[in-house]
């Protein structure tokens, strides 16, 4: 059995930063593994530890720099990795979900995984559509926002709990091959051990292009035209004095705001 996990590198900006065109200047950014994908990796690795015959493969998009991020997944227990890149991607501000689905569909055709696990969304763009778009493209069954996964190898069925709006949860069965988008909280991602980090350096990491995958991308339906820092408004009430005095001021403030009235 094979599990393919999609991995995204996200950028976290410093508290103080400068915008350069439609991006934040690189010196203000720190790159890391997407939080949602971390949970997807952990879920796949746990399944591989429960069943000896499961191979975990990760796939990501990006230039050579992202190999440090994808090797984090290898250090946590993934068996091998794939990086999709082409020089024509250089300078692109965003790949829309349909383009990502096209590229991932090419990887799925090559790898033929039984399960594809994807984080619900990325922490930077937060569109949250890639996993479902991929399932539609390749004709797999799918379940989104999964916060519990039980795989029954005998019956060949994955029982999943899905988190719906309003705190409602849905229990449903999905037959592999399937795409599951993983929600945070489904497990507790492990830290990469020193031994795992060392082993990750020798695990296979293949670089493929869209041409290698037989994929010809159409123009993106999404265009980033402007990047601005939102204005922040501070409306803070500061109480000074002794605990008794500040408690009285707070009580008066709450009465004025209609709290408890």
N, C-alpha and C positions, 0 to 999 in steps of 0.2 A: 504494500500500500504506500502511496506517496501523498504527502501534504505539501502544497505550494503556499507560501506565506508572502504576501506583498508587503514590502517595507518602504517607508518614506523617510527621508531626512528632512527635518524642519529647522527653521532658523528662529532663534529667540533673540529679540533686540534688547540692548541695554536700556536702562531707565532714561538715559540721555542719548539721543542719536540724531543723525542728520540724514535727510532723504536726498538721494541722488537720482533724478529722473523719476523712473517708476520703480525704484528699489531703494532699500536702505543701504547706505555705504557699508561695505563688508567689514570694516574694522569695528563696527558696533554690533556685529552679529556673532552668536555662538550656535554652532550646529550640533544637533543631537538626533537620536532615534525618536520618531514620532511616538507619543505616549500610547495611543490606541494600538499601534502595531506591536508595541512591546508586549501587550497582553495577548495578542494573536500569536506571537512567537512562543510565549510561555505555554499557551494552550496546546500548540502543536508539539512542543518538546515534551510536555507531560503525557500526551497520547503516545509519543514514540517510546517513552519510558515504560508505559503500561503494556505496549505491544512491541515485541522485538523486531517485527518485520516492517516497521514504518520508517520511511525516509522523509526527512524534512528539508525542503529546498526553499530558499528565499529569493525574491526577485525585487529589484529596485531600478529606478531611473536616475541617471545623473552622471556627471563628469567624474574623473578619477578621484576627486576629493571624497565622494560618498563611500568609497571603499572602506574607510575607517568606520563609518556608521554601520555598514552591512556586516563588517567583521565582528561588530558587537553581537549581532544575531548569531553568528557562527560560534562566538565565545560562549553564548548561552545555551548552545546545544544543537543548533541547526547543522545539517551535514554538509551542505554546499550552497553556493550562492550564484546568482546570475545578475549581472549589471547590464542594463540596456542603455545604449548611448550612441549618438551620432553627432558629428560636429555641427550639423545643421541645427541642433537644439541649442547651441551656444547663443546666449543673448535672449532666448525666449523667456518671457516673464512668467508664463503659466502654460501648462498642458491641461486642456479641459478633460472632463471625465470620459468623453467618447474617444478621445485620442489615446488616453491611458488604457481604456478597455480594448482598443484595437491592438496596442502593443502587447498587453497581457494575454490577449486571445492567441497571438502568435506564439507566446511562451507556453501557454496551455496546450496548444497543438503539438509542440515539440515534446513537452514533458508528460502529458496525459495524466495529470494528478487525479486522485480520487476526491480530494477535498482541496478547496482554495479558501484560505483564511485571510481576511483583510480587516484592518482596523476600521471602525465605523466611519471615521473621518480623520483628516490631518489637522494638527493643531494650528497651522498657519492659514490655509485657505478655507478649511472647514466646510467644503461643499457637501461631502458625504454621499456621493453618488457613484463612485467608481466601482465598488463591489457589485452593486445591482446592475450597473451598465454592462459589466463584464459577464455576469450570469445571462443577461439577455443576449449578448453577442454570441456566446458559445453554446447556448441552449441548455445550461445546467439548471437544476433546481436551486433555490436560494432561500436564505432566511437572513433578515437584517436585524441588527441591534441585539445580538445573542449574548445573554449574560449567564448561561449555563449550557454545557454541552456534554452529553453522554453518548458515547459511540459503542454500539453493540456490534461487534465483529461477526457474531454468529448469524444474526438476522440481516446484517448489512444496512442497518438503519441508524441514523443519528437523531437522537431526541434532543430538542433544543428548547430552552426558555427564551422568549423574546420580550424585551422591554418596550411596552407601548406607551402612548400618551396617557396622562392622568394616573400614572402609577399602576396601570393594568399590565399583567404579564400573561403571555400566551405560551402554552406548551404545544409543540407540534413535532411531527416526525418528518425527517427529510432523508430521502434515499440518495446516497452518493451515486454518481459524481455530483457535487454541489458546491456552491459558493456561500460562505457564511461570513457576515461582517460582525466583528467582535467588539463588544462594549467594554469599557474600563470596569474593573471590579469583578470580572469573571474569575479571576485568580489573583495571585500575588507574584508579579514578575520577580525572578531571581536576579541577583547581582552576578555579573560575569566574574568567575573565579580566576585567580592567577593562572591556574592550570588551563582553564578554558581559553583564556586570552592567548596563551602560548600555542595551544592546539589550533586556534583559529587561523594563525599565520600560515599553516600548512594545508588548510582545507581548500578545496577547489573553489575558485571564484572566476567564472567565465564572463567575458565581455562580448555582447552580441549587438548587432545593429538592426534597425528595422528591415534592411535588405536581407540580412541573415534569416530573419523571421518571416520573410515574404510579405511584409506589411508596407503599404504605401499610405502615409497619413494624409488625410484631408486637412484643409485649413481649419484652424480652431474656431469654434463658435463663440469663444470668449476672448475678449481683448482687454487687457489692463491699460487704461488710458491715463490714469492719474493716481498718485499715492500721496495722501495728506495725513498729517497727524491731527486727530480730533481734538477740539478744544475741550479742556477740562474745567469744570466750574466747581469751586469750593464753597460750600454752604455749611460751615462748621460753627457750632456754638460752643464757646469755651467757658467753663465755669471755674472760678478761682475762689480760694478760701479754704476753711477747715472742712472736714468731712460733713459736719452738720450743715454748714452754710451751702456747700455745693449740692447736698441732697435736697435742700429746700429750693435752690435755684432750678435743679432738674425737675422737681415736682411741679413747680410753677410753669416751667417751659412745656412740660407734657400736658398740663391743663390747657395752656394756650393753644396747643396743637390738636386739642380734642381727644387726646388719648385717655381712655377710661371714663369719658363723659357719658 
